[in-house]
Amino acid sequence: MNEGLYPLKFTPQFKERIWGGESLKNVLKKRVPNTIKKCGESWEISAVQENVSVVSNGYLAGNNLEELIEVYMGDLVGDSVYEKFGVEFPLLIKLIDAQDVLSIQVHPDDEAALKVHNA
């Protein structure tokens, strides 16, 4: 049953990083699992495979972001975003706690990604 949208909350996904710290836990009061000693990232909204965000509140709790976009389409992400990306949410929204020098991240252009990673 489609009851309409409401302000959605998602369960964050915490990522341990060698440069991470404890600010997400101590300052922002995030519920970082005790198994993570150096939390470098809190993925707030993600459509990354194996890490797709799940709703934590209301009657849509338990549904993931891809499922929501399939049902609510442009009502959730905007018509132009839905027309361009479909159910593939184009953003990764995360908070970073860098207590040390960050590790390098390289993002190849489309041609290099296809050639090297077949992606």
N, C-alpha and C positions, 0 to 999 in steps of 0.2 A: 504494500500500500504506500503510495506516494503522498506523504503528509506535508511536504514542503520543507524548505531549508530553514535553518536556524544557525546561530553562531556555533561553529564546530570547534571542538578541541581535539587535538591529535596526541597520541602517546609519543613522547620524544624517544629517539633512539640514541643512546650514548656510545661514543667511540673513544676507545683508549688510544692515545698518541704519545710518542716519546717526549713531545714538547708540551703535553697537557699539564693541567694543574687541578686545583680544587675550587676555583672561583665559581664554576657553574653550580656546585653543591653549596658552598658557603655563602656566596654573595647573592646568587639568583635563587637559592633554595630549591634547586632541581633535585629530584630524587634519584641521584646517581647510585647504581648498585655498588655495594661494598667490594665487589670483585674487580671493579675498575679503579685502579690506583691513580692514574694520570689521565683524567677525562679531558680530552682536547676538543671534542665536538659534541654538540647536542643537535641532532637532526630533527628539526621541528616539523617540517613538512617535506616528504620525499616520495618520489615515484621511481626511485632507483630500484631495479629488480633485486629481490631478496631483502629489500629494506623499505618496502612501500608502507607509508604511514597508515595507521588505523585510528578511526574515530574513537574517542574515549568517553563521550558524553551523549546523552539523549537517546532517542529511539534508533538512531543510526550507529550507535556504539557497536564496535566489532566489524563494521564494514571498512574496507580499505579505500584509499583515494581513487584507484582505478575503477572500482565498483561504483563509487559515487559519480564519477565523471560519465560513466556509461549510462547512468539513470538520469542525472540532472543536466548533463551536457553544458550548453552555454549558460544556463542559469547559475551554474557553479563557477565556471572559469571565464565567462564572457563569450559572446558569440564569435568574435574574431579569433580569440585564442582557440576555441574549440574547432573552428573551421580550419585553422592552420595545423594544429597538433592532434586533434582527435582526443583519444583517451590518454595520450602521452603528456602528462603534466610537464611543462618545460623548465621548471625551476627546482632547485634544491635549496631549501631555506634552513640555515643552520646557524648556531651560535658557536663561536670559537673562543677557547680559553688557551692562549699561548703564553706559557710561562718560560719559554726558551725560544731559541731560534727555530723558525718553522722549517720543516722539510720541504724540498722543492717539489712543486707540482707542475707538470707540463701537460698542456692540453693541445693536441695536434689539430691542424685544420682538417677539413673533411677529406681532402685528397690523401694526406698522410695517414689518417685514421683508417681509411679504406685499404690502403696499400700495406700498412704494417700490422693492423689489428683486424682487418676484414670487417670493420665496423662502420 
